[in-house]
Amino acid sequence: MTKQTQQQIRTWIRIPGMLCTAEIFTVMDPYLLTSGQVVDVPIEGASLDSAAETLLRLVLEKDRPVGVMGVSLGAIIAMAAAAQNPTAFDAVVLISTNPQAPRPEQFDAWSLMVSRVADGEFPELADELVPALFAPKRATARLLQVGRSMAGQLGQQALLKQLQVQRSRRDLRPELLRINAPTLVIAGSADQLCGRQPHQDITAAIPNAQLHILEGFGHLMTLEDPATTAGLINQWTTRSNS
């Protein structure tokens, strides 16, 4: 991505992951050099395609050029939207994500989550899910509390809707070839939810994608070390092709 392109981006849209609030992005704001308007949006829609369509409608309302930044499920939605409309975004940042279709054991786990929520076990479920969001060596008491707080803010109805989006996922890899925008893919080597291979698949499929793996970082690297994560994004958005 050239300096000229970075200067042209007038709107950045950011989409968090499942059970995450905009805090996973706002903690990076003191370190990010991205210019223009920043719009943090929740996950909206009852399926992957409807969430992508909601995102694309938002793009129409914003000053162009537009960049999109997503983490985890938010990045999956960003990929689906960019593949559906290859001209929608002028820059794409994908963090801790997976373009593959869900595995059978994931469907089973999500069904169990729905049942537990129906049984009134949302607080206990959230407590169990949070530790996997961080690298084991970085999961401090403070970070675990941040994770629990975000889940509590969103609540069980948001989780149920997000699980609907998860269950509607498909293998996006054949569609990623359509994405025209320069794309930064960031993975953590200690991510307990998304390994290296999914990120390598994304980079191989998108024509103008670059992969960076942060050693020792987990799924929510933006919370673990916002300065380092933002610094990597800054390097990419300001790098000259010369």
C-alpha positions as a printed Julia matrix, in Angstrom:
242×3 Matrix{Float64}:
   0.0     0.0    0.0
   1.51    3.34  -1.0
   1.7     6.54   1.0
  -0.53    8.12  -1.6
  -3.22    5.48  -1.02
  -2.99    5.96   2.76
  -3.5     9.71   2.37
  -6.56    9.07   0.23
  -8.4     6.86   2.73
 -11.12    9.06   4.16
 -13.16    6.52   6.16
 -12.08    3.46   8.14
 -14.84    1.03   9.14
 -13.94   -1.39  11.95
 -15.83   -4.57  12.88
 -15.07   -6.52  16.09
 -15.18  -10.25  16.68
 -17.71  -12.39  18.5
 -18.51  -11.15  22.01
 -16.19   -8.18  21.47
 -16.96   -4.49  21.59
 -15.22   -1.62  19.81
 -12.72   -1.6   22.68
 -10.58   -4.07  20.74
  -9.95   -1.22  18.3
 -10.14    1.89  20.46
  -7.23    0.71  22.62
  -5.07    1.1   19.5
  -6.26    4.6   18.65
  -3.49    6.44  20.56
  -0.96    4.58  18.39
  -2.69    4.37  15.01
  -1.71    6.84  12.3
  -4.71    6.18  10.07
  -6.31    9.38   8.85
  -9.91   10.31   8.14
 -13.11    9.28   9.89
 -13.15    6.09  11.97
 -16.47    4.24  12.28
 -16.77    1.36  14.75
 -19.78   -0.83  13.97
 -21.21   -3.92  15.69
 -21.93   -7.17  13.9
 -25.39   -6.86  12.36
 -27.4    -9.51  10.55
 -28.64  -13.07  11.04
 -26.3   -14.64   8.48
 -22.89  -14.03   6.95
 -24.4   -12.68   3.75
 -26.83  -10.36   5.53
 -24.02   -9.06   7.75
 -21.9    -8.42   4.64
 -24.79   -6.66   2.92
 -25.31   -4.44   5.98
 -21.64   -3.5    5.86
 -21.81   -2.72   2.15
 -24.85   -0.47   2.66
 -22.88    1.45   5.28
 -20.03    1.96   2.82
 -22.42    3.78   0.48
 -23.04    6.39   3.19
 -19.36    7.15   3.85
 -16.79    9.37   2.21
 -14.6     7.43  -0.16
 -12.08    5.91  -0.39
 -13.01    3.49   2.39
 -10.85    1.05   4.33
 -12.18   -1.83   6.42
 -10.57   -3.43   9.46
 -11.94   -6.61  11.03
 -10.98   -8.98  13.82
 -12.05  -12.64  13.9
 -15.75  -12.88  12.91
 -15.64   -9.21  11.96
 -12.84  -10.0    9.52
 -14.86  -12.89   8.06
 -17.7   -10.45   7.4
 -15.24   -8.0    5.84
 -13.92  -10.73   3.53
 -17.42  -11.72   2.46
 -18.35   -8.1    1.75
 -15.14   -7.37  -0.18
 -15.61  -10.5   -2.27
 -19.26   -9.64  -2.94
 -18.36   -6.1   -4.08
 -14.68   -5.9   -5.1
 -14.84   -2.12  -5.54
 -16.27   -1.38  -2.08
 -12.98   -1.09  -0.18
  -9.66    0.54  -0.99
  -7.78   -1.07   1.9
  -8.49   -4.19   3.98
  -6.98   -5.25   7.32
  -7.82   -8.77   8.51
  -6.77   -9.85  12.0
  -7.01  -13.29  13.65
  -9.49  -14.84  11.28
 -10.42  -17.86   9.17
 -11.83  -18.11   5.62
 -12.64  -21.82   5.92
 -16.07  -23.36   6.44
 -16.93  -24.38  10.0
 -15.92  -27.87  11.12
 -18.53  -30.35  12.44
 -17.22  -29.99  15.98
 -17.71  -26.22  15.75
 -21.37  -26.67  14.84
 -21.73  -29.0   17.83
 -20.06  -26.46  20.14
 -22.26  -23.62  18.9
 -25.42  -25.71  19.38
 -24.36  -26.41  22.94
 -23.78  -22.69  23.5
 -27.34  -21.94  22.36
 -28.7   -24.56  24.75
 -26.68  -23.21  27.66
 -27.85  -19.66  27.0
 -31.44  -20.92  26.98
 -30.73  -22.55  30.35
 -29.56  -19.24  31.81
 -25.86  -20.07  31.73
 -24.65  -17.09  29.7
 -22.37  -15.67  32.45
 -20.73  -19.03  33.02
 -20.37  -19.61  29.29
 -18.74  -16.22  28.75
 -16.28  -16.91  31.55
 -15.31  -20.18  29.86
 -14.89  -18.61  26.41
 -12.74  -15.64  27.4
  -9.39  -17.37  28.18
  -9.09  -18.71  24.61
  -9.11  -15.14  23.31
  -5.58  -14.53  24.57
  -2.21  -16.17  24.29
  -1.73  -18.33  27.41
   1.39  -16.41  28.44
  -0.35  -13.05  27.97
  -3.68  -13.84  29.66
  -3.32  -11.52  32.63
  -6.1   -11.0   35.14
  -6.68   -7.54  33.65
  -7.11   -8.89  30.11
  -9.44  -11.66  31.27
 -11.56   -9.04  33.02
 -11.66   -6.94  29.85
 -12.89   -9.99  27.95
 -15.59  -10.71  30.52
 -16.63   -7.07  30.56
 -17.05   -6.94  26.78
 -19.16  -10.12  26.84
 -21.3    -8.67  29.62
 -21.85   -5.44  27.72
 -23.05   -7.29  24.63
 -25.18   -9.84  26.43
 -26.74  -13.13  25.47
 -28.93  -11.87  22.63
 -25.9   -10.53  20.78
 -24.15  -13.88  21.24
 -27.13  -15.76  19.83
 -27.24  -13.53  16.75
 -23.51  -13.86  16.25
 -23.79  -17.63  16.48
 -26.32  -17.47  13.64
 -23.71  -15.69  11.54
 -21.11  -18.27  12.52
 -23.37  -21.16  11.54
 -24.02  -19.62   8.1
 -20.34  -19.37   7.22
 -18.98  -21.11   4.14
 -15.59  -21.65   2.58
 -14.69  -18.16   1.36
 -11.37  -19.14  -0.21
 -12.73  -19.49  -3.77
 -14.29  -16.02  -3.47
 -11.23  -14.21  -2.13
  -9.67  -14.01  -5.58
 -12.21  -11.27  -6.37
 -10.83   -8.9   -3.73
  -8.93   -6.08  -5.44
  -7.93   -3.94  -2.47
  -4.48   -4.06  -0.86
  -4.9    -6.38   2.11
  -2.95   -6.82   5.33
  -3.39  -10.16   7.11
  -2.18  -10.38  10.72
  -1.96  -13.58  12.75
  -0.65  -14.39  16.21
   1.56  -17.45  16.56
  -0.13  -18.27  19.9
  -3.69  -17.78  18.68
  -5.77  -20.55  20.26
  -8.69  -20.12  17.84
  -7.19  -19.44  14.41
  -3.9   -21.03  13.41
  -1.38  -20.0   10.78
  -2.87  -22.02   7.93
  -6.13  -20.06   7.59
  -4.15  -16.82   7.36
  -1.81  -18.36   4.81
  -4.88  -19.43   2.81
  -6.16  -15.85   2.79
  -2.83  -14.46   1.67
  -2.53  -17.05  -1.1
  -6.02  -16.29  -2.4
  -6.11  -12.48  -2.35
  -3.95  -11.1   -5.18
  -2.53   -8.12  -3.26
  -2.27   -9.5    0.3
   0.6    -9.49   2.78
   0.84  -11.78   5.81
   2.5   -10.84   9.09
   2.7   -13.29  12.0
   3.35  -11.78  15.42
   5.27  -14.27  17.53
   3.73  -15.03  20.9
   0.56  -13.06  20.23
  -2.93  -14.47  20.71
  -6.35  -14.02  19.13
  -7.09  -10.57  20.53
  -3.63   -9.17  19.91
  -5.04   -5.65  19.74
  -5.78   -5.88  23.47
  -2.65   -7.82  24.39
  -0.32   -5.24  22.86
  -2.12   -2.36  21.13
   1.08   -0.42  20.41
   2.78   -3.27  18.57
  -0.33   -4.23  16.62
  -1.0    -0.62  15.65
   2.64   -0.18  14.7
   2.41   -3.05  12.24
  -0.71   -1.54  10.69
   1.02    1.85  10.49
   4.01    0.33   8.72
   1.76   -1.27   6.15
  -0.47    1.73   5.54
   2.44    4.12   5.08
   4.89    1.88   3.21
   5.95    3.21  -0.19
   6.25    0.88  -3.15
   9.49    2.54  -4.17
